[in-house]
Amino acid sequence: MQVIADMNAITFLFYSFSSVLIGSSVAVITVNNPVHAALFLILSFFSAAALWILLSAEFLALTLVLVYVGAVMVLFLFVIMMARFDLEQIKKNLFSNLAVAIPVAAVLIFEMVAVIVFGFSDSSSTNVPIMYSNNTYQIGLRLYTEFFLAFQVAAIILLLAMIAAIAITLRKRKDVKAQNPAEQVSVSASERITFVKVEPKE
């Protein structure tokens, strides 16, 4: 009875976090405010991390929270707040890209359905040895041996994304006042201080 109660609790948590994940994922692409979209994306990451914990993949869950929520999403919010997107212009151009968005979405949906249908087939008949070891050790072993090149390519892509985000936020704007350190350093002392002779009053 205790095992059945534990399974029911795990099933309830699984469907609860899955519902939150689906709802927040839909909200990411439907809300008008980009800051709200980024916050819903953070909620999606936390929900996915909770699902991974239920599946005994603690390392993936912690990596998702630390890397994406703690670093990448902070960078996204920084770029969104500094870029000052024109929401009215975005709404006007929303339906102009449907000719490209619909085929891409169709291909992505087809790939996801194919992975779900054909990727999770019954593998009980295959004679694959089961590795009774820590999942963190297994992930690290595969990541730095078989998938080392892909890991390095992903790191380079994230580095380029960070440089691009910094370049976007550092563009010159006419409506923003900023100091020029080079001009401040090149100023001489005579230009900073002016001595004025004041005649004493009787």
PLY file of the C-alpha trace (Angstrom):
ply
format ascii 1.0
element vertex 202
property float x
property float y
property float z
element edge 201
property int vertex1
property int vertex2
end_header
0.00 0.00 0.00
2.88 2.36 0.75
4.37 1.75 -2.69
1.03 2.49 -4.35
0.70 5.69 -2.33
4.21 6.78 -3.35
3.46 6.04 -7.01
0.26 8.04 -6.84
2.12 10.99 -5.30
4.84 10.84 -7.97
2.23 10.59 -10.71
0.36 13.59 -9.30
3.56 15.64 -9.12
4.52 14.58 -12.64
1.24 15.70 -14.16
1.22 18.88 -12.08
4.69 19.98 -13.19
3.91 18.90 -16.77
0.79 21.07 -16.79
2.73 24.04 -15.47
5.46 23.43 -18.06
2.99 23.30 -20.95
1.10 26.38 -19.74
4.23 28.46 -19.20
5.64 27.36 -22.57
2.49 28.53 -24.33
2.62 31.81 -22.38
6.19 32.45 -23.57
5.02 32.85 -27.17
1.60 34.42 -26.48
2.26 37.25 -24.00
2.91 40.71 -25.41
5.53 41.90 -22.92
9.00 40.39 -23.60
9.94 40.65 -19.91
6.89 38.58 -18.98
7.85 36.08 -21.70
11.31 35.72 -20.16
9.79 35.18 -16.70
7.47 32.48 -18.08
10.52 30.86 -19.68
12.20 30.77 -16.26
9.07 29.07 -14.89
9.31 26.54 -17.73
12.92 25.78 -16.83
12.04 25.22 -13.18
9.16 22.92 -14.13
11.41 20.90 -16.45
14.01 20.66 -13.68
11.36 19.32 -11.31
10.40 16.67 -13.87
14.02 15.62 -14.22
14.31 15.25 -10.46
11.27 12.98 -10.51
13.04 10.93 -13.20
16.17 10.62 -10.98
18.24 12.92 -13.21
19.39 15.29 -10.50
22.49 16.46 -12.33
20.49 17.59 -15.37
18.00 19.37 -13.15
20.66 21.28 -11.24
22.50 22.11 -14.48
19.30 23.49 -15.99
18.65 25.72 -12.98
22.24 26.90 -12.52
23.20 27.43 -16.16
19.99 28.51 -17.87
18.05 30.15 -15.04
21.07 31.51 -13.21
23.14 32.73 -16.15
21.47 32.63 -19.56
18.08 33.98 -18.45
19.73 36.80 -16.50
21.54 37.70 -19.73
18.25 37.56 -21.64
16.54 39.87 -19.16
19.49 42.26 -19.30
19.32 42.43 -23.08
15.52 42.83 -23.10
15.61 45.68 -20.59
18.50 47.46 -22.29
17.42 47.00 -25.90
14.07 48.83 -25.48
12.05 46.89 -28.02
9.26 48.73 -29.81
6.26 46.58 -28.89
3.95 48.31 -31.35
6.34 47.62 -34.22
6.66 43.99 -33.14
2.87 43.60 -33.12
2.62 45.09 -36.61
5.23 42.69 -38.02
3.90 39.64 -36.16
1.94 38.17 -39.06
4.43 39.14 -41.78
6.69 36.17 -40.98
4.00 33.48 -41.00
5.17 32.20 -44.41
8.45 31.15 -42.79
7.19 30.40 -39.28
4.48 27.90 -40.28
6.78 25.52 -42.27
9.44 25.65 -39.55
6.84 24.93 -36.87
5.48 22.04 -38.94
8.95 20.50 -39.26
9.60 20.87 -35.53
6.25 19.28 -34.64
6.96 16.40 -37.03
10.39 15.82 -35.48
9.01 15.88 -31.93
6.21 13.46 -32.82
8.70 11.16 -34.56
10.98 11.15 -31.52
8.08 10.42 -29.18
6.58 7.68 -31.33
9.74 5.91 -32.55
12.31 6.92 -29.93
10.59 5.39 -26.89
9.93 1.94 -28.27
10.05 -1.17 -26.10
13.68 -2.12 -25.65
13.14 -4.96 -23.19
14.11 -7.56 -25.80
17.53 -6.06 -26.47
20.47 -7.42 -24.57
21.90 -4.12 -23.37
23.90 -4.27 -20.13
22.54 -1.99 -17.43
25.08 0.31 -15.81
24.48 0.43 -12.07
26.36 3.61 -11.30
25.77 7.27 -10.57
24.01 9.11 -13.39
26.27 12.13 -12.87
29.31 9.92 -13.54
27.70 8.46 -16.66
26.78 11.92 -18.04
30.27 13.26 -17.38
31.85 10.20 -18.97
29.79 10.56 -22.14
30.05 14.35 -22.24
33.84 14.53 -22.14
34.53 11.48 -24.33
31.93 10.73 -27.01
30.30 14.18 -27.14
33.32 16.34 -26.36
33.30 18.07 -29.78
29.59 18.89 -29.52
30.16 20.20 -25.99
32.90 22.56 -27.20
30.78 23.74 -30.14
27.92 24.53 -27.74
30.32 26.52 -25.56
31.49 28.54 -28.59
27.88 29.25 -29.59
27.06 30.50 -26.09
30.19 32.68 -26.15
29.14 34.22 -29.48
25.63 34.81 -28.11
27.07 36.60 -25.08
29.29 38.80 -27.27
26.32 39.61 -29.53
24.18 40.54 -26.52
26.87 42.87 -25.22
27.25 44.44 -28.69
23.49 45.08 -28.84
23.40 46.82 -25.49
26.50 48.95 -26.23
25.15 50.61 -29.35
25.09 54.40 -29.36
21.78 56.13 -28.71
20.85 59.73 -28.99
18.35 59.58 -26.13
20.86 58.21 -23.59
23.47 60.37 -21.89
26.79 58.70 -21.15
30.26 59.70 -20.11
33.33 59.36 -22.31
36.26 58.15 -20.19
38.83 59.02 -22.89
37.75 62.68 -22.93
37.72 62.81 -19.13
41.27 61.50 -18.85
42.63 63.83 -21.56
41.35 66.97 -19.80
44.17 69.00 -18.24
44.08 70.57 -14.80
43.89 74.08 -16.26
40.63 73.20 -17.96
39.11 71.82 -14.80
39.83 74.70 -12.43
39.40 78.37 -13.17
40.81 81.00 -10.81
38.75 84.15 -10.60
40.08 87.24 -8.88
37.40 88.79 -6.72
37.81 92.34 -5.59
37.03 92.85 -1.90
34.11 95.08 -1.12
34.51 98.04 1.19
0 1
1 2
2 3
3 4
4 5
5 6
6 7
7 8
8 9
9 10
10 11
11 12
12 13
13 14
14 15
15 16
16 17
17 18
18 19
19 20
20 21
21 22
22 23
23 24
24 25
25 26
26 27
27 28
28 29
29 30
30 31
31 32
32 33
33 34
34 35
35 36
36 37
37 38
38 39
39 40
40 41
41 42
42 43
43 44
44 45
45 46
46 47
47 48
48 49
49 50
50 51
51 52
52 53
53 54
54 55
55 56
56 57
57 58
58 59
59 60
60 61
61 62
62 63
63 64
64 65
65 66
66 67
67 68
68 69
69 70
70 71
71 72
72 73
73 74
74 75
75 76
76 77
77 78
78 79
79 80
80 81
81 82
82 83
83 84
84 85
85 86
86 87
87 88
88 89
89 90
90 91
91 92
92 93
93 94
94 95
95 96
96 97
97 98
98 99
99 100
100 101
101 102
102 103
103 104
104 105
105 106
106 107
107 108
108 109
109 110
110 111
111 112
112 113
113 114
114 115
115 116
116 117
117 118
118 119
119 120
120 121
121 122
122 123
123 124
124 125
125 126
126 127
127 128
128 129
129 130
130 131
131 132
132 133
133 134
134 135
135 136
136 137
137 138
138 139
139 140
140 141
141 142
142 143
143 144
144 145
145 146
146 147
147 148
148 149
149 150
150 151
151 152
152 153
153 154
154 155
155 156
156 157
157 158
158 159
159 160
160 161
161 162
162 163
163 164
164 165
165 166
166 167
167 168
168 169
169 170
170 171
171 172
172 173
173 174
174 175
175 176
176 177
177 178
178 179
179 180
180 181
181 182
182 183
183 184
184 185
185 186
186 187
187 188
188 189
189 190
190 191
191 192
192 193
193 194
194 195
195 196
196 197
197 198
198 199
199 200
200 201
